[in-house]
Amino acid sequence: MLLSHYEYVKHAGNDFEIYCVTTEFSKNFCTERKFELLETSEMIVELQENISLGIFVLVAEESLFIGGPLFDTSLSWIISNDEELIVSDSSTDLALFLDLPISKTALALNLIHSLPYYPFQTLSLWENVNTIQPFHILKYSADKKLEAIQVWSPPALVKEVEPIYLKIRERLLKILSQNIVDYSELSADLSGGIDSATIIYILKALHADIKLYHAEADSKWNSDSKWAKLISNDLNTSFTSFPSLGSSGKNFKIDIEYSNSTLPDSPLLWADTEGYVESIAESAEKPAHTTHFTGLGGDELFTPMPSNAWSLVRQNKLRSVDLGLRYCLLSRTPISIGISELINNVSFKDALQLEIDRAFGYDNTSITDSTLNWCGPIIIPNWLTEPYRKSSYKVLTNALHDTTGALDIDRSRHQIIESLLFQRRLVNQLNKIYETNGIAWQAPFLDIEIINHSLSIPARYKQDPNLTKPILYNATKGLVAKNIFTRGFKGDYSTGLYKSYKEAVKGYTQQIKKFKLVEWGIVDADILISELSMPTALHSRIESFERLAAVERWLRVAMKKIETSNE
């Protein structure tokens, strides 16, 4: 059984059947004849690389092969009491249909803002619902044997990068050209940053008529609005300004519905931009024929990750000593400590287990936190109650044990892929929440071909003393103005965040004991109130409360959905 709020249809060939969202097959495959020439493994690759909405079910070789878009982890399933496999493109849809309870421990895990996204934040928020691991599909055999099969591995590094630059360029042009044909109304973010600017410049080079939107900066020290105007003037294109993210964001709102009364599979961790997104959705004149572009994924693919130096040393062994000394100099790290960090070869699973043990107080080993580690330190909020500290530790340890390992043996590539998985979830949430409006939300840099090409470029090409994102510059040379890539820093949005936090603290202090997370015994109200009363607003404290607000909001909406479905 397949559960979804989308409409799925069957496409049959000589020896196979494919079930997918109605629009996906016709959009990506001109004729069914194409599939008749492919082997099963080739069909799976084609489906994963081309389908962007929902999941697919391929019936072939007396088995079911079930998967979704390659960087998507929304495939969920459960085995019923009568041993029936029930799958869905939404864990929430599956849980509400089967009347399954919310997992309190999963809620507790979502309160830990420093928890690595992989492999912990892809766990379902519903009891007994299974979710697919990244880059896997399900195979369900005729004998009812269910297994997960890995279908993608990161590409090997190349020696010659010029051909890769050309492939990235060609792919961007192809994607954007096709969208000009497919949609009668195009719009894009004009944030003032490099990634959104690149998309806009290419669209204008293709003579596209495009609407541009910009959220005003809430601080005079933020130069994003200045750059947005410079880009707009250079392209002789006007843009629509919306209120700043700080004034329109909903990141501390806990008692409001999501747009279109939708319940996403997980809390919105981008609620600070929610007001801006809603303004875009409301501005579309022909929503059903509109697509909106964002620059999501660009930072991950073209900017050095925190552990980039660790990767540089291993990818350039003949220069490892020179690179190591340079890292120590630039990061102002003592040579003895810096070299120790660079030669550290602790495995992904061992490193994460150590961080988990340290966070929960089971290991008091004194180690220096380093940006070159697989992940940053995990910090458990003081207000997380003891029962859920214990259950969270157990779930995290089990999840790590069941994980095959890192997403890549190279630490910086692992971090890139991990962050791309999160960005893909964000795009999925946008499309699910605002699908009623009709707009299709797209992130060209999350295209699998662009990801594969970018991952194949060695880490050293991400650094250039004169350019920001030199890989993207070289791939779009002649299409995008060079001065876009000479901007040395991004805009700062902390002013609005601090203001929103203070307003939230003032408004919620008397309500905290009525929070659902408190009533469920997950959050200790007294400790939380004490922490919020402190005069200094540490950034980590703000992030923790922002995450708490996101989870509290999700829980309240979920409880209303459950009540409605039981009526």
N, C-alpha and C positions, 0 to 999 in steps of 0.2 A: 504494500500500500504506500502511496506517495501523497503526503499532505502539503498543501501550499495555498496561499491566497492568490498565486498566479495561475493562469490557465496553461496547462500542459497539453501537448498534442503528440500523436505518434507518427513517426516517419519510418516506413518499412522499405527494406531492400531485399536482395536475394536471400541472404543468410543472417539478417539482423533486423532489429527494431531499435529505434531511438526515440526516447521520450524527453522533451525539453520544452521550455517556455515558447509559446507560439511564435513570438517575434524573433527569437534567437536563430532558429534554423533558416528562415527565409532571409534574414539579414546577412548571415555569414556564408550560406551555401546556396549558390544559384540553382543547382540541380541535385537531386538525390543520386544521380549517376556517379557523382564524384566519390561517394562512399562505397559504391560497389567495387571500386578498384583498390580499396584499402584493406590491409590486414587489421585485426582487432586492435593491436597495440598502436597502429598508426591512426585509427579512428579516435582512440582515447586522446592522443596528442592533439589532433585537430580540434576535438571538442573542447578540451581544456584551454587551448590557446585562443579560441575564437568566441566561445560563449562567455558573456559577461553578466548575465542575469539568471538567477536560479541555479538549478543543478541539472544534470543529465542522467538518464538511465539507459545504458546500452545493453541490449539483449543479444548475446552472441556466444557461440561455443557452449551452449547449454548452461550459461551462467549470466548473472546480472553484474554489470560493471557500473558503479555509481560514483559520480564525482562532481566537482564544480570547477569554476575558473581556477587556474593554477595557484594563484596566491590567495585564494579564498578558503576560509575554514568554516563556512556556515552550514555545511552538510551535517545533519544530525540524524540520529536513529535510535530505535529502541527495539528490543525483541519482546513481543507480548507474551502473556502467560501461555497462549496456545502456540508459541514458537513462530509467530508471524513477524516478518521483518517490516517495520514501519519506518519510512525515511521522510525527511523534510528538508527544505532549504532554510528553515527557521526553527531553532530549538524552542522558541516561545510558542509558535503555532502548534508544534508537536505537543508541548506540555499542556497548553490550554485545551486542546482537543481530547487528550487522555486524562485530564484533570489531575495532573501531577503537581506535587508541592514544590515550593521554592526551597533551594538548598541554602540553609543558614550559613554553613561553613563557606560555601562559594561566595556569599555576600561578604563574609568577613575577609576573604582573600582579596576581594575587589576594593577593600578599604586600605590596603597596603599600597600606597602610590608608587613606592620604589621597587615593587616586585617586577622582575623581568617579564616582558610580554610573553616570551616563549620560554618554557612550555606551560606557564601557569595561567595566563589570562585568556586562554582559549577554552578553558573549562566551562561547561554549561552552568548557568545559574539555577537549573532545575534538577530535582532529584531524578536519578535513573536515566537521564538523557545523555547519550554518548555524542561526542563531537569528533570530527575527523582531525587528525594531525596534519600539519602543513605538508603539502606535496605528496599526499596519499589519496588513494581512491579505495572504495570497498569492492570486493569480489564476493558475490553470494552464489555458491554453487548449487547444483540441483539436489545435492544431498544435505542442503541447508547449512553448509559450512561457510562461515563468514570470516574473511581475513582482510586486513588492510595491506595494500601494496604501494610501495613508494614508486613514484613515476617521474620524478624530476630530481636532478642534482645540479649544483652550480657549474657553470662552464669553466673550462681550463683557461688559464691566463695566456694571452697572446704575446708574441714578440714584436709584431708590427702593428702599431696602433692606427696609422693613417687609414687603412681600409675599414677599421671599425668606426672611426669618426664618420666616414662616408655612409656606412650602413645606418648609423643613428640618424644622420641627416635625412637619408632617403625614407626611413621609416616614419619620422616625424612628419615629413611632407605628405606621405601617403595617408597617414591617419587623419591629418587635418583636412586634406583635399577631399577625402571620402565623406567627412562630416559636413563639408560645405554642400555636397550633393544631397546627403541624407536629410538635412534639417534646413528649414526655411528661416529659422531665427537662431543666431549664434550669440552667445555672451561669454564673458571671461572676467576673471578677477584681474584687477590692476592694483596689486598690493603695493607696488613700488619695488618689489624684489626681482631677482634675476629670473626665476623659473616662470612666473606668470608673464613677465615681459617677453621672454623667449617665445612663448606660445602666441602672444599677441603679434609680435613682429612677423612671425612666419605666416599667420593668418592674413595679415595685411599684405605680405608679399604675394600671397595667393589671391589677392583682390577680394577678400571676404568682407562683407558688411557685418560688422560686429559691434555689439553693445559692451561697454566697459563699466565695471563697478569698482568702487573704492571705499573702504572704511576709513574715515578720517582719523588721524593720530590724536591721542588724548594728552600728548605732552609736546612742548616746544622742542624738546631734545630729540624727538623722533623724526627722522628725515624721510620716512616712507612717503608721506603726502607730497613732499617736495619732489621726490623722484617720480612719483606717479604723474605729476604735472609735466615734468621734463619729458617723460616718455610719451605722454599724450600730445604734447606740442610737436615732438619729433615726428610723430605719425600723423599729425594733423587730424586727430580724432578726439572728440570730446568724451568725457566720462561722467557717470552719475556718482555723486558722493552720498554716502550714508553716514549716520552717526557713528562715533567711535565704538570699537569693540567693548571698551570699558563701560560705556553708557547703555549699550544695547544687548550685551551678553546676558546669559541666563545661568552662568556657572555656579551661582549660589542660590538659585531658586529651587525650592523643594516641594512646593505644593501646586505645581502647574502641570497640565497635560503636555505631552509632546504634540507637535503639529499633526493635524489630521487624525488625532486620537490613536496614533500608532504606538505600539510598545516594541521598542527594539530588543534584540537578543541580549544586549548588555548596556550598562549606563553610558550616556553620552559624555565622553571626555573632551569634547570640543564645544561644550555649551557656551563657552565665552564668545564664539562666533555665531551662535544660533540666531540671534537677532538679525545679523548681517545676511545670513543665508535665507531667512524668511523674507527679507526685503527683496532679494534677488528673485525668489520664487513668485512673489506677488507682482513683480515688475514685468514678467513675461507677457507679451501680447498674445502669443499663440503657444501656450504651454505644451500642448501635445506635439508640437513640431519644433521644440526648442531644446538645445543642448547647451550646458554651461561648462566651461573649462576651468580647472584649477591647476596649480603648479605642484600639487602633492606628489611626492616621490623624488623631486629634483634634489632636495637637500641630501637625501640618502644616497643617491647615485653619484652625485658630483662633488660632494663636500667630504673632506677627510673625517672619518669616524674617530671617536676617542682613542681607540687602540691602533690608529694608523701607523704610528711609529713601530709598534710590535710587528706589524705586517711588513713594513719597509725593510726592517733588518733581515727578515727571513726571505723576502723576495729578491734581495740584493746582497747575497752573502759575501761577495768580494768587497763590498763597501760597508759591511756591518759595523766595523769598529768606528769608522768615520761617522756613520749615521747615528750610532749610539752616543758618541760624544756630542754630536750636534743636538740630539734630543735633550741631553742633560743641560746643555747650555741654554737652549731656547725655553725649556720648561723650568729652568732654575732649580734643577734637581741635583743633589750631591751625586757625584759619579758613582760611588759605591752603591747607592740606592737605585739610581737610574739603570745601571748595568744589571743589577739584580732583577729589576722589573722587566727588562728587555729579554733576559734569558729565561724568564719564568715559563715553564712548559706544563703547568698544571692543566689537566684536562677540564673540559667544560663541566662535566657532571661533578667532578671532585671540587671544582671551584664554587659551583652553585651550592653544593651540599655544605661546604664550609661557611658560605655566606648565610645560609638558612640556619645552621647551628649557632652561629654568632648572633644572629638577629633574635633568636628565641632563647638565648642564654645557655645553650647546651655546649658551647665551646668558648672558652675564654682566652684562646690563643691571641697573643698580641701581634697583629700584622698591620702593615701600613697600607691604607687604601690607595689604590693606584688607578688612574684613568686607563691603564693598559690592560686591566683585568677584563675578563669576559663580560662582567657587568659591574655596576656600582654597588655600594653597600646596601643591604636591605634593612630598612628601619621600620620597626613595628610601632604603631601609634600607642602611646601610653594608655589611651582610653579603650583599647580593645580588651574585652574581658577575658579572664583566665580560661574559662571553658573553651572559648573560641580561639585562644592562642594555641591550646593543646590540639584541638581538631584541625586547625589550619596547618600546624606543623606536620601532623600526620598526613594530610592530603598532599602537601607540598613534597614531602619525602617520597610518597608513593608515586606521585606524578613524575618526579625526577627519575625514579628508579625505572619507570616504564618507558622513559624517553630513550631513543636510540643514541642520542648524543647531540652535538652542536649542529646547527644548520649548515655550517662549513667549518673545516679544520682551521681556517684562517680567521683570527678573531675579528678583524675589521669587516671582512665579508659576512661573517655571522651577524654582526651588528647591523649591517646594511639590510640583510634579508629580514631580520627580526623587525626592524622598523618599517620595512615595506609591507610586511604582513599587517601591521597596525594601520598603516595608511589605507590599505585595501579594505580593512574593516570599516574605516571611516567613510569611504566612498559607498560601500554597501549600505551603511546606515542612512546616508543622504538619499540614496535612491529609494530605499524602503519607506522612509518617513515622508518624502515629498513626491512619491509616485502618483498620488492622487492629483497633485498639481499638474502632472504630465511632463515635467522637465526631466531630461536625462543628464545626470551629473557625471562628468568624465575627468580623468586625470591621465593625460597622454603618457606621462613618464612611468606610469604603472603598467604600460603595455609590455607583455612578456618578451617580445623581441628586443625592445629597448633595454629592458632589464638584463637580458642575457648578454647583449653587446656590451653594456656598461660594466657588468661584473667581470668581463673577460679582460678589462684594461688594468694593468698593474697599478698598485697604490701610488707609486711615485708620480704618476701623471695627474694626480689630483692636486698637486702642489705647484704653485708658480708665484714667485715673489711679486709679480706685477699684475696678476689676474686672480679673480675669484671664480671658481668653477672652470678651470682651463679646459677640461674635457668638453663641457658643453659649448664653450667658446669655439673650440676647434671644430666641433661638429656642426656649428651653425654659422661659421664665418661667412660673411657676405650677406647673410639674411638678417642678422641681429647686430645692432650697433655695438661697437667695441666698448664704448664708455659704460655700457650696462654692466660689463664684467670687471670694471675697475673700482666698483664700490667696495669699500673695505669692511663694512659691518652692516648688520641688519638693524631694523628698527626695534626699539625697546618698548614693551607694552606693560611694564610693571606698575606704572602710575595708576592706570585704570584698575589693575588687579588688586592693588593695595586698598584703593578706595572702596571697591566692591566688597572686599573682605571685611573692612571695618564696618560698613553698613550692615552686612549680614550678621556679624557678631552682635551688633547693637540690637538688631531686630529679633534674633533667635535665642538670646540668652535665657529669656523667660519661658521659651517653648521647648528647650532641649529634652526635658524629661518626658515630653509627649512625642518625641521622635519615635518612629516605628522601630528603628534599629536599637533604641534604648528599651522599648517595650519587649522586644524579642530577646533581650539579654545579651546582645552582641557588643553594644557600646556602653561604657560606664559613664553615666551622665555627670556625676560629681567630678570625676577627673577631667572630663571634657570641658565643663564649665570653668574649672580652675585654670585649665590651660588657656582658654579663650580670654580669660580676664587679665592675663599677663600683658603689661604695657608694650613690650617689644613684639612686633609682628615678624617673626623669623620666616624666611621664605619656605622652609620645610613645613612649618606649622600651617602656613596658608595653603600649601599644596595638599596637605593631609585633610584640612577642612573642606577644601574644594572637592576632593574626592569623596568625602563623606556626604556632602550635599548631593553629588551626582548619584550616589548609590541610594540615598534616602528618597530622592525623587523617583528613581526607577522602581523602588520597592512600593511606594505609594500608588503609582500608576498600575503596577502589576497586581496589587491587591484589589484595586477597583475592577480590573479586567476579570480576575478570578470571581469576584462577587457577581459581576454581570453575567458571566458564562454559567454560573450556578443557578441563576434565577429561572 
